[in-house]
Amino acid sequence: MASISTTPKFSVSQISLNRFLFSPNTTKLSFPPSIAFPSSSTSPSLLKTKTITSSLPPSSSPSPSPSLTRPVYVPNKIPDPNYVRIFDTTLRDGEQSPGATLTSKEKLDIARQLAKLGVDIIEAGFPAASKDDFEAVRMIANEVGNQVDSEGYVPVICGLSRCNEKDIRAAWEAVKNAKRPRIHTFIATSGIHMEYKLRKSKEEVVEIASSMVRFARSLGCDDVEFSPEDAGRSEREFLYHILGEVIKAGATTLNIPDTVGITTPSEFGQLIADIKANTPGIENVIISTHCQNDLGLSTANTLSGACAGARQVEVTINGIGERAGNASLEEVVMVIKCRGEHVLGGLYTGINTRHITMASKMVEEYTGLHVQPHKAIVGANAFAHESGIHQDGMLKHKGTYEIISPEDIGLERSNDAGIVLGKLSGRHALKDRLNELGYELDDAQLGNIFWRFKAVAETKKRVTDADLIALVSDEVFQPENVWKLHDLQVTCGTLGLSTATVKLLSADGEEHVACSLGTGPVDSAYKAVDLIVKEPVTLLEYSMNAVTEGIDAIATTRVVIRGENQHEPTHALTDEPFQRTFSGSGAGMDIVVSSVKAYVGRIVFMPENPVGVNGMFYFNASDYVLDLFVLLKLVIGRGKHSDSNRSLFTFLFLPVNYSGPSYQSVSVRYSSHLPRGRQRHSMLGAGILAYKMRPSKLLWM
């Protein structure tokens, strides 16, 4: 592979991509006197350096030196030229994945985990997209953006904006309360984008970019990042020019996005090197990378850019993002950890890699985007060895086939723990094993997990790590629902109709019960939930997997739904409104229960819009018993056809044994005679006999 060479405008060492070597320029960087960084903007407590300790065992794969120091944060320069800032955009670009819509609380939880991970910058969202996005970014800035640890570390909180005053002002209002706020603004610079999307000339684009960066600085933001969208397909000379102009306007970081993932590592490395060599004032800013994965090269391109001089890399947990996703945080970080000192010219990051597994699981469960088993670093098979030759080598020495220790990312091998969990295991053993798997739970979470663990252990002889992970994911990584599944019973089979009775608890503890018919147990249960929640939604995807082998395995269910009457936010890149999709997951040894939990877990976030379904009943459980004949009279009396047209009624009494209250489901079917002898068959109604029901609560839907 050819070496990267640059023009002599600035002194840059030659870079060989064959060995990914980079000799950093240690010249002290100075910022133009016209752009001042107030000394008061960084408090003394934030000027501390943070020690980064390697967790890799001495006998394992090569790693950086045992103790490295996180440099003091200055927006436009990094005191240590070998330090690479990690910019995580999971909450912004990652959330743009179909089905990955997150609630404000989920975003806050992920932001907290990213802070534990030690990322330098958290792009918390696109505040101008919607009111919910604005509030989520503001909440993260207020809480996570002000939690300074004992060594002075606190993440930068960043908000994305297009190059217009409205977006930039919204971004600033959302992030300004953070200790280290940043505005990230962008505009397209490639010919195809300027001609067809922006419909503006080069001169107009340069003027917009520079004026909007100045506007961001005028608001009081000392940390402004600028991205020339689709830089990978932009004309080089124009790219150098617009980057030089935004530097003059006050940009502190220049992010170079390969928006469509079209470049190869050699091309992207050359692009970064050329920008470094030809952009006026480049020595006064940080160069960043943002690589999409359309050709599967995002991680390689990111590393190539870092070797060429970029000192910030934009990544996401699990590599999620639009289309094929983004560069994966865990992949980029672990490459730098394992190969940074000896192959990458001494590059290092401030990431505490032992929190990678927890971050990966949290993002997986909250977004519903499952990690493929063979995914590098965090996939289920990343440390699995099935081949006899490989197993033989591993038994003799783990280093024969492993270059990364699972302990480095917060995992412990199950066969090294020495403890087998079963029905006689106590809280302490469960807590220890969960800690070994990377889960740090509070007492309330542990208590909830423990009772679910005991229920599984009563059925299974041995509870595996996969079972524990499924239980934790279902209990901990779930939104704070407005509705909670309390009881469920279904009847289905070749005889009769599939009927489901569902009891949900609202946020105030009130019980709501509904019964419905469907094509199967899951369909009927979902329709019953719809009667209670009253949100018009469309089920887009439904999938189920067994966590372990055997008939007693825990099942995990994932659904993707779309609200039909929801507010349409604005897409950050296309400026077009779009309908968000929501994914939910549930786990349990009963597949119908897990399915309903997944459905309820997401449907509650749809905007309220009550809707009725003819032929069904819904009521709140209360104090009196409803007479069967009164119920049937109400059902018949609300039919759409006259009594003379009703020729046949079929009553199906469907008692089901369940640990909760005992219910009797009654399905009523009728056929009506229509002109020309045609008949229409339909479901007139479904009612429920339950203990403690008040007639006044019975509602015709």
C-alpha positions as CSV (number, residue, x, y, z in Angstrom):
1,M,0.0,0.0,0.0
2,A,1.4,3.4,-0.9
3,S,2.5,5.8,1.7
4,I,0.6,9.0,2.4
5,S,2.5,12.1,1.4
6,T,1.4,15.7,1.8
7,T,2.3,19.0,0.4
8,P,5.0,21.0,2.2
9,K,2.7,23.9,3.4
10,F,3.1,22.6,6.9
11,S,5.7,20.3,8.3
12,V,4.0,16.9,8.6
13,S,5.8,13.6,9.0
14,Q,5.2,11.0,6.3
15,I,2.7,8.4,7.3
16,S,2.8,4.8,6.3
17,L,-0.5,3.1,6.4
18,N,1.1,-0.3,6.0
19,R,2.2,-0.1,9.6
20,F,-0.1,2.6,10.9
21,L,2.8,4.6,12.2
22,F,2.4,8.3,13.1
23,S,5.0,10.6,14.6
24,P,3.0,13.4,16.2
25,N,4.1,17.0,15.9
26,T,4.8,18.2,19.4
27,T,4.9,21.9,18.4
28,K,2.9,23.9,20.9
29,L,-0.4,25.0,19.4
30,S,-1.5,28.7,19.7
31,F,-4.9,30.1,19.0
32,P,-5.4,33.4,17.0
33,P,-5.5,36.4,19.4
34,S,-8.9,37.5,17.9
35,I,-10.5,34.5,19.6
36,A,-10.0,34.4,23.3
37,F,-10.7,31.6,25.7
38,P,-11.5,33.2,29.1
39,S,-9.4,31.7,31.9
40,S,-12.5,31.7,34.1
41,S,-14.3,29.3,31.8
42,T,-12.5,26.3,33.3
43,S,-12.7,26.0,37.0
44,P,-9.6,24.9,39.0
45,S,-11.2,21.7,39.9
46,L,-11.5,20.8,36.2
47,L,-7.8,21.5,35.5
48,K,-6.7,18.3,37.2
49,T,-5.3,15.5,35.2
50,K,-6.9,12.0,35.4
51,T,-4.8,8.9,35.7
52,I,-5.9,6.1,33.4
53,T,-4.9,2.6,34.6
54,S,-4.7,-0.3,32.3
55,S,-6.7,-3.3,33.5
56,L,-5.1,-5.9,31.2
57,P,-3.3,-8.6,33.1
58,P,0.5,-8.7,32.6
59,S,0.3,-12.1,31.0
60,S,-2.2,-11.1,28.4
61,S,-1.9,-9.3,25.1
62,P,0.2,-6.2,24.7
63,S,-1.2,-3.0,26.1
64,P,-0.2,0.6,26.7
65,S,2.0,1.5,29.7
66,P,0.3,0.8,33.0
67,S,-0.5,4.4,33.9
68,L,-1.4,7.2,31.5
69,T,-2.7,10.6,32.3
70,R,-5.8,12.2,30.7
71,P,-4.7,15.6,29.6
72,V,-6.3,18.8,30.8
73,Y,-9.3,19.7,28.6
74,V,-8.9,22.7,26.4
75,P,-11.4,23.1,23.5
76,N,-8.9,23.8,20.7
77,K,-5.9,21.8,21.6
78,I,-4.7,18.7,23.5
79,P,-1.5,19.1,25.6
80,D,-0.5,15.5,24.9
81,P,-0.3,14.9,21.1
82,N,-0.8,11.2,21.6
83,Y,-4.1,11.5,23.3
84,V,-7.2,10.7,21.2
85,R,-10.5,12.2,22.4
86,I,-13.6,9.9,22.2
87,F,-16.7,11.6,21.0
88,D,-19.7,9.4,21.5
89,T,-22.8,10.1,19.3
90,T,-24.9,7.1,20.3
91,L,-27.6,9.4,21.6
92,R,-27.8,11.4,18.4
93,D,-26.6,9.5,15.3
94,G,-27.2,6.1,17.0
95,E,-30.8,7.0,17.8
96,Q,-31.4,7.7,14.1
97,S,-31.4,3.9,13.5
98,P,-34.9,2.6,12.7
99,G,-36.6,1.4,15.8
100,A,-34.0,2.9,18.1
101,T,-36.1,5.8,19.5
102,L,-35.2,6.4,23.2
103,T,-37.0,8.1,26.0
104,S,-35.5,11.0,28.0
105,K,-34.8,8.7,30.9
106,E,-33.2,6.1,28.8
107,K,-31.0,8.8,27.2
108,L,-30.0,9.9,30.7
109,D,-29.2,6.4,31.8
110,I,-27.0,5.9,28.7
111,A,-25.3,9.2,29.3
112,R,-24.5,8.2,32.9
113,Q,-23.0,5.0,31.6
114,L,-20.9,6.9,29.0
115,A,-19.6,9.0,31.8
116,K,-18.5,5.9,33.7
117,L,-16.9,4.7,30.5
118,G,-14.9,7.9,30.4
119,V,-15.9,9.3,27.0
120,D,-14.6,12.9,26.5
121,I,-17.6,14.2,24.6
122,I,-21.2,13.1,24.7
123,E,-23.3,14.3,21.8
124,A,-26.6,14.2,23.6
125,G,-29.0,14.9,20.7
126,F,-30.4,17.3,18.2
127,P,-32.3,19.9,20.4
128,A,-34.1,21.6,17.6
129,A,-35.6,18.4,16.3
130,S,-38.4,18.3,18.9
131,K,-39.4,19.4,22.4
132,D,-38.6,16.0,23.8
133,D,-35.1,16.0,22.2
134,F,-34.5,19.5,23.7
135,E,-35.5,18.4,27.2
136,A,-33.4,15.3,27.0
137,V,-30.3,17.2,26.0
138,R,-30.9,19.8,28.7
139,M,-31.5,17.1,31.4
140,I,-28.2,15.4,30.4
141,A,-26.3,18.7,30.5
142,N,-27.7,19.6,33.9
143,E,-27.0,16.3,35.5
144,V,-24.2,14.3,33.7
145,G,-22.5,17.5,32.5
146,N,-22.0,18.7,36.1
147,Q,-20.8,15.6,37.8
148,V,-17.1,16.2,38.2
149,D,-15.2,13.2,39.6
150,S,-12.4,13.3,42.1
151,E,-9.8,13.6,39.4
152,G,-11.5,16.5,37.6
153,Y,-13.1,14.6,34.8
154,V,-16.4,15.7,33.5
155,P,-17.7,15.0,29.9
156,V,-18.3,17.7,27.4
157,I,-22.0,17.8,26.6
158,C,-22.7,18.6,22.9
159,G,-25.8,19.5,21.0
160,L,-26.1,19.2,17.2
161,S,-27.5,22.0,15.0
162,R,-27.9,22.9,11.4
163,C,-26.3,26.1,10.2
164,N,-29.2,28.4,11.2
165,E,-29.8,30.7,14.1
166,K,-32.8,28.8,15.4
167,D,-31.0,25.5,15.6
168,I,-27.9,27.0,17.1
169,R,-29.8,28.9,19.7
170,A,-31.8,25.8,20.7
171,A,-28.6,23.8,21.0
172,W,-27.0,26.4,23.2
173,E,-30.0,26.7,25.5
174,A,-30.0,22.9,25.9
175,V,-26.3,22.5,26.8
176,K,-25.3,25.9,28.3
177,N,-25.7,24.7,31.9
178,A,-23.1,22.0,31.5
179,K,-19.6,22.5,32.9
180,R,-18.2,22.0,29.4
181,P,-20.9,22.8,26.7
182,R,-20.3,22.4,23.0
183,I,-22.3,23.3,19.9
184,H,-21.8,21.1,16.9
185,T,-23.1,22.7,13.6
186,F,-22.8,21.4,10.1
187,I,-23.6,22.2,6.5
188,A,-23.0,20.1,3.3
189,T,-20.0,20.9,1.1
190,S,-20.1,18.2,-1.6
191,G,-21.2,19.2,-5.1
192,I,-24.2,16.9,-5.2
193,H,-25.5,18.1,-1.8
194,M,-25.0,21.8,-2.6
195,E,-26.7,21.5,-6.0
196,Y,-29.7,19.2,-5.1
197,K,-30.2,19.5,-1.4
198,L,-29.1,23.0,-0.4
199,R,-29.4,24.6,-3.9
200,K,-26.7,27.1,-2.9
201,S,-23.4,28.2,-4.4
202,K,-20.1,27.6,-2.8
203,E,-19.8,31.3,-1.8
204,E,-23.2,31.1,-0.1
205,V,-22.3,27.9,1.8
206,V,-19.0,29.5,3.0
207,E,-20.8,32.6,4.2
208,I,-23.5,30.6,6.0
209,A,-20.9,28.3,7.7
210,S,-18.6,31.1,8.9
211,S,-21.5,33.4,10.0
212,M,-23.2,30.7,12.0
213,V,-20.0,29.7,13.7
214,R,-19.5,33.3,14.7
215,F,-23.1,33.4,15.9
216,A,-22.5,30.3,18.1
217,R,-19.5,32.0,19.6
218,S,-21.4,35.2,20.2
219,L,-23.9,33.3,22.4
220,G,-21.1,32.6,24.9
221,C,-20.1,29.1,23.7
222,D,-16.3,28.7,23.7
223,D,-16.4,25.3,22.2
224,V,-17.8,25.1,18.7
225,E,-17.4,22.1,16.4
226,F,-18.0,22.4,12.6
227,S,-18.7,19.6,10.2
228,P,-18.6,19.8,6.4
229,E,-21.2,17.2,5.6
230,D,-20.1,14.7,2.9
231,A,-16.5,15.8,3.2
232,G,-15.4,12.5,1.6
233,R,-17.0,13.6,-1.7
234,S,-16.2,17.3,-1.5
235,E,-13.7,19.1,-3.7
236,R,-10.4,19.4,-1.8
237,E,-9.6,23.1,-2.5
238,F,-13.1,24.1,-1.5
239,L,-12.9,22.0,1.6
240,Y,-9.6,23.7,2.7
241,H,-11.1,27.1,2.0
242,I,-14.3,26.6,4.0
243,L,-12.5,25.0,6.9
244,G,-10.1,27.9,7.0
245,E,-13.0,30.4,7.1
246,V,-14.7,28.6,10.0
247,I,-11.4,28.5,11.9
248,K,-11.2,32.3,11.5
249,A,-14.8,32.5,12.7
250,G,-14.0,30.7,15.9
251,A,-14.4,26.9,15.4
252,T,-12.4,24.8,17.8
253,T,-12.9,21.4,16.3
254,L,-13.2,20.5,12.7
255,N,-15.0,17.2,12.1
256,I,-14.4,15.4,8.8
257,P,-17.4,13.1,8.1
258,D,-17.4,10.4,5.5
259,T,-21.1,10.8,5.5
260,V,-21.9,8.0,2.9
261,G,-19.1,5.7,3.9
262,I,-17.5,5.7,0.5
263,T,-13.8,6.1,1.3
264,T,-11.2,3.4,2.0
265,P,-8.7,3.6,4.8
266,S,-5.9,4.9,2.5
267,E,-8.2,7.5,1.0
268,F,-9.5,8.7,4.3
269,G,-6.1,8.9,5.8
270,Q,-4.9,10.9,2.9
271,L,-7.9,13.2,3.3
272,I,-7.0,14.0,6.9
273,A,-3.3,14.4,6.1
274,D,-4.1,16.8,3.2
275,I,-6.5,18.8,5.4
276,K,-3.8,19.0,8.0
277,A,-1.2,20.2,5.5
278,N,-3.3,22.6,3.5
279,T,-5.9,24.3,5.7
280,P,-4.9,27.8,7.0
281,G,-5.0,27.9,10.8
282,I,-5.4,24.1,11.2
283,E,-2.7,24.1,13.9
284,N,-5.1,26.0,16.1
285,V,-7.9,23.4,16.1
286,I,-8.6,19.7,16.7
287,I,-9.3,17.5,13.7
288,S,-12.0,14.9,14.2
289,T,-13.3,11.9,12.2
290,H,-16.9,10.7,11.7
291,C,-17.0,7.5,9.5
292,Q,-20.1,5.7,8.4
293,N,-20.0,2.0,7.8
294,D,-21.7,1.6,4.4
295,L,-18.8,-0.4,3.0
296,G,-17.9,-2.0,6.4
297,L,-14.8,0.2,6.7
298,S,-15.8,2.7,9.4
299,T,-13.4,1.4,12.1
300,A,-10.5,1.1,9.7
301,N,-11.1,4.5,8.3
302,T,-11.3,6.0,11.8
303,L,-8.0,4.5,12.8
304,S,-6.4,5.6,9.6
305,G,-7.6,9.2,10.3
306,A,-6.2,9.1,13.8
307,C,-2.8,7.9,12.4
308,A,-2.9,10.8,10.0
309,G,-3.4,13.4,12.7
310,A,-7.0,13.4,13.8
311,R,-7.2,13.6,17.6
312,Q,-10.9,13.2,18.1
313,V,-12.9,10.2,16.8
314,E,-16.7,10.1,16.6
315,V,-18.1,6.7,17.4
316,T,-21.2,4.9,18.8
317,I,-21.8,2.0,21.2
318,N,-22.2,-1.2,19.2
319,G,-21.6,0.8,16.0
320,I,-25.3,1.7,15.7
321,G,-26.5,4.5,13.4
322,E,-28.2,5.4,10.2
323,R,-28.1,2.8,7.4
324,A,-25.1,0.5,8.2
325,G,-24.1,2.4,11.3
326,N,-21.0,4.2,12.5
327,A,-17.5,3.4,13.7
328,S,-17.9,1.2,16.8
329,L,-16.6,2.7,20.0
330,E,-15.6,-0.7,21.5
331,E,-13.7,-1.6,18.3
332,V,-11.8,1.7,17.9
333,V,-11.0,1.9,21.6
334,M,-9.8,-1.7,21.9
335,V,-7.6,-1.4,18.8
336,I,-5.9,1.6,20.3
337,K,-5.6,-0.1,23.7
338,C,-4.1,-3.3,22.2
339,R,-2.0,-1.8,19.4
340,G,-1.6,1.9,20.3
341,E,1.8,1.8,22.0
342,H,3.6,-0.5,19.6
343,V,1.9,0.0,16.2
344,L,-0.1,3.3,16.3
345,G,2.7,5.6,17.5
346,G,1.7,5.7,21.1
347,L,-1.9,6.7,20.7
348,Y,-4.1,6.2,23.8
349,T,-7.6,7.1,25.1
350,G,-9.2,7.8,28.5
351,I,-11.7,5.0,28.3
352,N,-12.2,2.7,31.2
353,T,-12.7,-0.4,29.1
354,R,-14.2,-2.5,32.0
355,H,-17.5,-0.6,31.5
356,I,-17.8,-1.5,27.8
357,T,-19.9,-4.6,28.3
358,M,-22.4,-2.8,30.5
359,A,-22.7,0.1,28.0
360,S,-23.2,-2.4,25.2
361,K,-25.9,-4.3,27.0
362,M,-27.7,-1.1,28.0
363,V,-27.7,0.3,24.5
364,E,-28.8,-3.0,23.1
365,E,-31.8,-3.3,25.4
366,Y,-32.9,0.3,25.3
367,T,-32.8,0.5,21.5
368,G,-33.9,-3.0,20.8
369,L,-31.0,-3.4,18.3
370,H,-29.5,-6.8,19.0
371,V,-25.8,-7.2,18.7
372,Q,-24.9,-9.9,16.2
373,P,-23.3,-12.9,17.9
374,H,-20.0,-12.6,15.9
375,K,-19.7,-8.8,16.5
376,A,-16.1,-7.9,17.5
377,I,-15.5,-7.3,21.2
378,V,-19.1,-7.4,22.5
379,G,-20.7,-10.2,20.4
380,A,-21.8,-13.4,22.2
381,N,-19.2,-15.4,20.4
382,A,-16.4,-12.9,20.7
383,F,-14.7,-15.1,23.4
384,A,-16.3,-18.5,22.4
385,H,-14.2,-21.4,21.0
386,E,-15.9,-24.4,19.5
387,S,-13.3,-25.9,17.2
388,G,-11.4,-28.8,18.8
389,I,-8.0,-27.4,17.8
390,H,-8.9,-24.0,19.2
391,Q,-10.2,-25.5,22.4
392,D,-7.1,-27.6,22.8
393,G,-5.0,-24.5,22.5
394,M,-7.1,-22.5,24.9
395,L,-6.8,-25.2,27.5
396,K,-3.1,-25.1,27.3
397,H,-2.7,-21.3,27.1
398,K,-5.4,-18.7,26.6
399,G,-3.1,-16.5,24.6
400,T,-3.0,-19.1,21.8
401,Y,-6.3,-17.8,20.4
402,E,-7.2,-14.7,22.4
403,I,-5.6,-11.3,21.8
404,I,-8.0,-9.6,24.2
405,S,-8.9,-10.7,27.7
406,P,-12.7,-10.7,28.4
407,E,-11.9,-9.2,31.8
408,D,-10.7,-6.1,30.0
409,I,-14.2,-5.3,28.9
410,G,-16.0,-6.2,32.1
411,L,-16.6,-10.0,31.5
412,E,-15.5,-13.0,33.5
413,R,-15.5,-16.5,32.1
414,S,-18.3,-18.5,33.6
415,N,-16.2,-21.6,34.0
416,D,-13.6,-19.5,35.9
417,A,-16.1,-18.3,38.5
418,G,-16.3,-21.7,40.4
419,I,-20.0,-21.1,41.3
420,V,-23.0,-22.8,39.8
421,L,-26.3,-20.9,40.5
422,G,-29.4,-22.9,41.3
423,K,-32.6,-22.8,43.4
424,L,-30.5,-23.0,46.7
425,S,-28.4,-20.0,45.8
426,G,-28.8,-16.8,47.8
427,R,-28.6,-13.1,47.2
428,H,-24.9,-12.9,47.9
429,A,-24.0,-15.5,45.3
430,L,-26.3,-13.9,42.7
431,K,-24.9,-10.4,43.4
432,D,-21.3,-11.7,43.1
433,R,-22.0,-13.4,39.7
434,L,-23.8,-10.3,38.4
435,N,-20.8,-8.2,39.4
436,E,-18.6,-10.6,37.6
437,L,-20.7,-10.2,34.5
438,G,-20.3,-6.4,34.7
439,Y,-23.7,-5.4,36.3
440,E,-23.6,-3.1,39.2
441,L,-27.1,-3.1,40.7
442,D,-28.6,-1.2,43.6
443,D,-30.5,-3.0,46.4
444,A,-33.9,-2.5,44.9
445,Q,-32.8,-3.8,41.5
446,L,-31.1,-6.8,43.1
447,G,-34.2,-7.6,45.1
448,N,-36.4,-7.6,41.9
449,I,-33.9,-9.7,40.0
450,F,-33.5,-12.2,43.0
451,W,-37.2,-13.2,43.1
452,R,-37.3,-13.6,39.3
453,F,-34.1,-15.6,39.5
454,K,-35.6,-17.9,42.2
455,A,-38.7,-18.5,40.0
456,V,-36.5,-19.5,37.1
457,A,-34.3,-21.7,39.3
458,E,-37.3,-23.6,40.6
459,T,-38.0,-24.7,37.0
460,K,-34.4,-25.1,35.7
461,K,-31.8,-27.2,37.4
462,R,-29.0,-24.7,36.5
463,V,-29.4,-21.0,35.8
464,T,-26.8,-20.0,33.2
465,D,-25.1,-16.6,32.6
466,A,-27.4,-16.1,29.5
467,D,-30.4,-16.6,31.8
468,L,-29.1,-14.0,34.2
469,I,-28.3,-11.5,31.4
470,A,-31.9,-11.9,30.1
471,L,-33.4,-11.3,33.5
472,V,-31.2,-8.2,34.2
473,S,-32.0,-6.8,30.8
474,D,-35.7,-7.3,31.3
475,E,-35.7,-5.9,34.8
476,V,-33.1,-3.1,34.8
477,F,-32.9,-1.9,31.2
478,Q,-36.6,-1.2,30.9
479,P,-38.3,2.2,30.7
480,E,-40.4,3.5,33.6
481,N,-43.7,2.4,32.1
482,V,-46.9,4.2,32.5
483,W,-48.5,0.8,32.4
484,K,-47.3,-2.4,34.0
485,L,-48.5,-6.0,33.2
486,H,-50.2,-7.4,36.3
487,D,-52.0,-10.5,35.0
488,L,-52.5,-12.3,31.8
489,Q,-54.4,-15.3,30.7
490,V,-55.1,-16.7,27.2
491,T,-57.1,-19.5,25.7
492,C,-56.2,-20.8,22.2
493,G,-56.0,-23.9,20.2
494,T,-57.8,-25.7,17.4
495,L,-61.2,-25.6,19.2
496,G,-62.9,-22.3,19.8
497,L,-61.5,-18.8,19.6
498,S,-58.2,-17.3,20.7
499,T,-59.1,-15.1,23.7
500,A,-56.9,-13.1,26.0
501,T,-57.6,-11.3,29.2
502,V,-55.1,-8.6,30.3
503,K,-54.9,-6.7,33.5
504,L,-52.6,-3.6,33.5
505,L,-51.7,-1.4,36.4
506,S,-51.5,2.3,35.6
507,A,-48.9,4.7,37.2
508,D,-51.3,5.5,40.0
509,G,-51.9,1.8,40.8
510,E,-55.4,1.6,39.3
511,E,-56.3,-1.8,37.7
512,H,-57.5,-1.9,34.1
513,V,-58.8,-5.1,32.6
514,A,-59.7,-5.9,29.0
515,C,-60.6,-9.0,26.9
516,S,-60.2,-9.4,23.2
517,L,-60.3,-12.0,20.5
518,G,-57.6,-12.5,17.9
519,T,-56.0,-14.8,15.4
520,G,-53.8,-16.3,18.1
521,P,-52.7,-15.8,21.7
522,V,-50.3,-12.9,21.0
523,D,-52.6,-11.1,18.7
524,S,-55.6,-11.3,21.1
525,A,-53.4,-10.1,24.0
526,Y,-52.1,-7.2,22.0
527,K,-55.6,-6.2,21.0
528,A,-56.6,-6.3,24.7
529,V,-53.7,-4.0,25.5
530,D,-54.8,-1.6,22.8
531,L,-58.3,-1.4,24.4
532,I,-56.7,-0.3,27.7
533,V,-54.0,2.0,26.4
534,K,-56.0,3.5,23.6
535,E,-53.1,4.4,21.3
536,P,-53.3,3.8,17.6
537,V,-50.2,1.9,16.7
538,T,-48.9,-0.3,13.9
539,L,-46.8,-3.4,14.7
540,L,-43.9,-3.4,12.3
541,E,-41.7,-6.2,13.6
542,Y,-42.1,-9.1,15.9
543,S,-39.3,-11.6,16.8
544,M,-38.6,-14.1,19.5
545,N,-35.4,-16.0,20.5
546,A,-34.6,-18.6,23.1
547,V,-31.8,-17.5,25.4
548,T,-30.6,-21.0,26.1
549,E,-31.2,-24.5,24.9
550,G,-34.0,-26.7,26.1
551,I,-37.8,-26.6,26.6
552,D,-37.4,-24.6,29.8
553,A,-35.4,-21.8,28.2
554,I,-36.2,-18.1,28.8
555,A,-37.6,-16.4,25.7
556,T,-36.8,-12.9,24.7
557,T,-39.2,-11.0,22.5
558,R,-38.6,-7.8,20.5
559,V,-41.3,-5.7,18.9
560,V,-41.0,-2.5,16.7
561,I,-44.1,-0.3,16.6
562,R,-45.0,3.0,15.0
563,G,-47.5,5.5,16.5
564,E,-50.0,6.7,14.0
565,N,-50.8,10.0,15.6
566,Q,-47.5,11.0,17.0
567,H,-45.6,14.3,16.6
568,E,-43.3,14.1,13.6
569,P,-39.8,15.4,14.5
570,T,-37.3,16.8,12.0
571,H,-34.5,14.7,10.6
572,A,-31.1,16.2,11.4
573,L,-29.6,15.7,8.0
574,T,-32.5,15.8,5.5
575,D,-34.6,18.5,7.3
576,E,-37.7,16.4,6.6
577,P,-40.3,15.3,9.1
578,F,-40.4,11.6,9.8
579,Q,-42.3,9.1,11.8
580,R,-40.4,7.6,14.7
581,T,-40.5,3.9,15.4
582,F,-40.2,2.4,18.9
583,S,-38.8,-0.9,19.9
584,G,-39.5,-2.9,23.1
585,S,-38.2,-6.1,24.6
586,G,-39.4,-8.5,27.2
587,A,-38.2,-11.8,28.7
588,G,-39.9,-14.7,30.4
589,M,-40.3,-18.4,30.5
590,D,-43.9,-17.9,29.0
591,I,-43.6,-16.6,25.5
592,V,-47.0,-14.8,25.6
593,V,-46.0,-13.0,28.8
594,S,-42.7,-11.9,27.3
595,S,-44.5,-10.8,24.1
596,V,-47.0,-8.6,26.1
597,K,-44.2,-7.1,28.2
598,A,-42.3,-6.1,25.1
599,Y,-45.5,-4.5,23.6
600,V,-46.5,-2.7,26.7
601,G,-43.0,-1.5,27.3
602,R,-43.1,0.7,24.2
603,I,-46.7,1.4,23.3
604,V,-47.1,3.6,26.4
605,F,-44.8,6.2,24.8
606,M,-47.1,7.0,22.0
607,P,-49.0,10.3,22.3
608,E,-52.4,9.8,23.8
609,N,-55.3,9.5,21.3
610,P,-58.2,7.4,22.6
611,V,-59.7,5.1,20.0
612,G,-62.4,2.5,20.3
613,V,-62.8,-0.9,18.8
614,N,-66.4,-2.1,18.2
615,G,-67.5,-5.3,19.8
616,M,-65.1,-5.2,22.8
617,F,-65.5,-4.3,26.5
618,Y,-63.1,-2.7,28.9
619,F,-63.6,-1.9,32.5
620,N,-61.8,-1.2,35.8
621,A,-61.9,-3.8,38.5
622,S,-63.7,-2.5,41.5
623,D,-66.1,-3.6,44.3
624,Y,-69.2,-5.4,42.9
625,V,-70.0,-8.5,40.9
626,L,-71.4,-8.0,37.4
627,D,-74.2,-10.3,36.5
628,L,-73.6,-12.4,33.3
629,F,-77.0,-11.7,31.9
630,V,-76.7,-8.0,32.4
631,L,-73.4,-8.1,30.5
632,L,-74.9,-10.1,27.6
633,K,-77.9,-7.8,27.4
634,L,-75.5,-4.9,27.1
635,V,-73.6,-6.7,24.4
636,I,-76.6,-7.6,22.4
637,G,-78.3,-4.2,22.9
638,R,-75.4,-2.4,21.3
639,G,-75.2,-4.5,18.1
640,K,-75.3,-2.8,14.7
641,H,-78.2,-4.9,13.4
642,S,-81.8,-5.3,14.5
643,D,-82.9,-8.2,16.7
644,S,-84.8,-9.8,13.8
645,N,-81.6,-10.1,11.8
646,R,-79.7,-12.0,14.6
647,S,-80.1,-15.7,13.8
648,L,-77.4,-17.3,15.8
649,F,-75.5,-16.6,19.0
650,T,-72.6,-18.8,20.2
651,F,-71.5,-18.4,23.8
652,L,-68.0,-19.7,24.7
653,F,-67.2,-19.9,28.4
654,L,-63.4,-20.1,28.7
655,P,-62.1,-20.6,32.2
656,V,-58.4,-20.5,32.5
657,N,-56.3,-21.4,35.6
658,Y,-53.9,-18.6,36.6
659,S,-52.1,-17.6,39.7
660,G,-53.9,-14.2,39.8
661,P,-57.6,-13.6,40.1
662,S,-59.9,-16.1,38.4
663,Y,-61.6,-14.9,35.3
664,Q,-64.3,-16.3,33.0
665,S,-64.1,-15.1,29.4
666,V,-67.3,-14.9,27.4
667,S,-67.1,-14.7,23.6
668,V,-70.2,-13.8,21.7
669,R,-70.5,-14.4,18.0
670,Y,-73.4,-13.6,15.7
671,S,-74.3,-13.8,12.1
672,S,-76.8,-11.5,10.4
673,H,-78.9,-12.2,7.3
674,L,-78.1,-9.7,4.5
675,P,-79.9,-9.1,1.1
676,R,-79.4,-11.8,-1.6
677,G,-78.7,-14.4,1.0
678,R,-75.3,-13.2,1.8
679,Q,-74.2,-13.4,5.4
680,R,-71.7,-11.3,7.3
681,H,-70.0,-12.9,10.3
682,S,-68.5,-10.7,12.9
683,M,-67.6,-10.5,16.5
684,L,-70.2,-8.6,18.4
685,G,-68.5,-8.5,21.7
686,A,-66.3,-10.0,24.4
687,G,-67.0,-9.6,28.1
688,I,-65.4,-10.7,31.2
689,L,-66.7,-12.0,34.5
690,A,-64.3,-11.2,37.3
691,Y,-64.4,-10.8,41.0
692,K,-65.0,-7.3,42.2
693,M,-66.4,-5.5,39.2
694,R,-68.6,-2.4,39.2
695,P,-71.3,-2.1,36.5
696,S,-70.8,1.7,36.2
697,K,-67.2,1.1,35.1
698,L,-68.2,-1.1,32.2
699,L,-67.6,0.8,29.0
700,W,-68.6,0.1,25.5
701,M,-65.7,0.8,23.2
